[in-house]
Amino acid sequence: MRHLLLLAFLLLLPGIATAGILGGIVSLGVGASFNSPAGDFADHAAAGWGGMAGVKIGVPIIDITGAVEYMSFGEKDFTGGSAEASMWGFTAGGRFTLFPFLYAGVEVGSFAVTQSTTIGSQETEGKITYGAYGPTVGLNFASFDFNARYMVMESASFTSLRLIYWF
């Protein structure tokens, strides 16, 4: 079902964004991120990278956002083994313009986390889905958006620095 929603998202949104439907208030964006695990998650994964595709619906002062994201966290060594993680996320949020170039907001979503652990020659993989929420602050310059966020999850929280280009 998730793959079907992702496919619909990717197929429909470029047409909406480029056709100027809704008076040109809908924008499609692509971005890259640097991600750092936080809390207990930092014991099981190292910093990593990510990519995203999103939509922004802008009305004066307030933007509504949605995104599909993929993040890969690096390998973390511990006594007797190592671990690494990756996740797919679906988020939605709102942000309030504080100044013409500065905004603050909140995002909520769902992240499917896959974690691989190697101890000696034995490798195990676990998958779980978490609900998440977190604050976001960012800067807009022309079509570029740079933001920082802290996503809170039960045992996979992380910080993220993202650079997004909005079409």
HELIX and SHEET records of a PDB file:
HELIX    1   1 ARG A    2  ALA A   19  1                                  18    
HELIX    2   2 ILE A   21  GLY A   24  5                                   4    
HELIX    3   3 GLY A   39  ASP A   43  5                                   5    
SHEET    1   A 9 VAL A  26  PRO A  37  0                                        
SHEET    2   A 9 ALA A  46  VAL A  59 -1                                        
SHEET    3   A 9 ILE A  62  PHE A  78 -1                                        
SHEET    4   A 9 GLY A  81  PHE A  99 -1                                        
SHEET    5   A 9 LEU A 102  ILE A 119 -1                                        
SHEET    6   A 9 GLN A 122  PHE A 141 -1                                        
SHEET    7   A 9 PHE A 144  MET A 151 -1                                        
SHEET    8   A 9 PHE A 158  TRP A 166 -1                                        
SHEET    9   A 9 VAL A  26  PRO A  37 -1                                        
END                                                                             
